[in-house]
């Protein structure tokens, strides 16, 4: 591929990305309006409001019951182990992602065989994030 063709391809991709971003932004705004309309319709319905209030009260009771269970040392310990293991898994996933990217780059393949003999494919997920948000 020559430089001009590459440059044209990059410009076409950039245009498609920008068009997709604009469409997503418009759709998000439309969804926001529609959700507000739906919420308004729900709040204007007395049966829904009554059910919603009952659900809130039930959720409060459930929360109180959960806190009471978590006061037990055994369940408090289990809860802490769950939080710790979840945090560790998040860290492992981030590290694994970097290892997979480097493995794919160095090996030239996007597949790897696990210890269980199963072939797994390395996939990438890309998304746009506002630079100021990072």
Secondary structure as the mmCIF struct_conf table of DSSP 4:
data_model
#
loop_
_struct_conf.conf_type_id
_struct_conf.id
_struct_conf.beg_label_comp_id
_struct_conf.beg_label_asym_id
_struct_conf.beg_label_seq_id
_struct_conf.end_label_comp_id
_struct_conf.end_label_asym_id
_struct_conf.end_label_seq_id
HELX_RH_AL_P HELX_RH_AL_P1 UNK A 3 UNK A 43
TURN_TY1_P TURN_TY1_P1 UNK A 44 UNK A 44
HELX_RH_AL_P HELX_RH_AL_P2 UNK A 46 UNK A 70
TURN_TY1_P TURN_TY1_P2 UNK A 71 UNK A 71
BEND BEND1 UNK A 72 UNK A 72
HELX_RH_AL_P HELX_RH_AL_P3 UNK A 73 UNK A 107
BEND BEND2 UNK A 108 UNK A 108
BEND BEND3 UNK A 110 UNK A 110
STRN STRN1 UNK A 111 UNK A 113
TURN_TY1_P TURN_TY1_P3 UNK A 115 UNK A 116
BEND BEND4 UNK A 117 UNK A 117
STRN STRN2 UNK A 119 UNK A 121
HELX_RH_3T_P HELX_RH_3T_P1 UNK A 131 UNK A 133
#
